[in-house]
Amino acid sequence: MSETLGNIADQQTVPGEIVLSERVTTNEFIITEIYENIRDRFVRADIELGPFVVEERGGQNYTRGTSRRGITVWENDAYDAVRDTWRNDDLIAVVKAVLSQ
């Protein structure tokens, strides 16, 4: 005897996963913009993630990432601790740590 699977129009499931698109991974990023808001006490970095493609625009090479992401680097008390003293190396280290989680 066969089991009833419901109406033909009902949502159904399978035990495994169905791949809908190719998985894209990277370990590369470029920081494209840094925004510091002193009043609201935060630093945000906008980054592009690889894999990267080099395109020519108006006679110049332009590197474009596959995806973009915004990361809050420091905020509130963490921002107060580094305000006026943070360097690019500090920011890069925090971005790397966030992306490695």
C-alpha positions in Angstrom: 0.0 0.0 0.0 1.4 3.5 -0.9 1.5 6.4 1.5 -0.5 9.5 0.7 1.7 12.5 -0.3 -1.0 15.1 -0.3 -2.4 17.3 -3.0 -0.4 17.8 -6.1 -0.4 21.6 -5.5 1.0 21.3 -2.0 4.6 22.2 -1.1 6.7 19.1 -1.0 10.2 18.3 0.4 13.0 15.9 -0.3 15.5 14.5 2.2 18.6 16.2 0.7 19.4 19.6 -0.7 18.8 20.7 -4.3 21.6 23.0 -5.6 20.0 26.1 -7.1 23.1 28.1 -8.0 26.8 27.5 -8.0 28.5 28.2 -4.7 30.9 31.2 -5.0 33.6 31.6 -2.3 36.5 33.9 -1.7 39.1 34.9 0.8 39.8 38.3 -0.8 38.4 41.7 -0.1 39.0 45.4 -0.9 37.9 48.2 1.4 36.2 50.7 -0.9 34.8 53.3 1.6 35.3 54.2 5.2 32.7 56.3 7.0 33.3 57.7 10.5 30.5 59.3 12.4 31.9 61.1 15.5 28.5 62.2 16.8 26.9 58.7 16.6 30.2 57.1 17.6 30.9 54.5 14.9 33.2 53.6 12.0 31.8 51.6 9.1 33.7 50.1 6.2 32.2 49.2 2.9 34.0 46.3 1.2 33.9 44.4 -2.0 34.5 40.7 -2.0 36.3 38.6 -4.7 36.7 36.9 -6.9 37.7 40.1 -8.7 37.3 41.0 -12.3 39.4 43.8 -13.9 37.4 45.9 -16.4 38.5 48.8 -18.6 36.6 52.0 -18.2 37.6 55.1 -20.1 41.1 53.8 -20.7 41.7 52.9 -17.0 41.6 49.5 -15.4 38.9 49.1 -12.7 38.8 46.2 -10.3 35.3 45.0 -9.4 34.3 42.4 -6.8 31.6 39.8 -6.9 29.7 41.0 -3.8 29.6 44.0 -1.5 29.1 44.2 2.3 29.1 46.9 5.0 30.8 46.2 8.3 30.5 48.2 11.5 34.1 48.2 12.6 33.8 50.1 15.9 30.8 51.5 17.7 29.9 53.1 21.1 32.5 52.2 23.8 34.7 50.4 21.3 34.7 53.5 19.1 35.5 55.8 22.1 38.5 53.6 22.8 40.0 54.2 19.4 38.7 57.6 18.3 41.4 59.9 17.2 44.0 57.1 17.3 42.9 54.4 14.9 45.0 53.7 11.9 44.4 51.9 8.6 46.2 48.8 9.9 43.8 48.7 12.9 40.8 48.9 10.7 42.0 46.2 8.3 42.7 43.9 11.3 39.1 44.3 12.6 37.6 43.8 9.1 39.7 40.6 8.7 38.5 39.3 12.1 34.9 40.0 11.3 35.1 38.2 7.9 36.9 35.3 9.5 34.0 34.5 11.9 
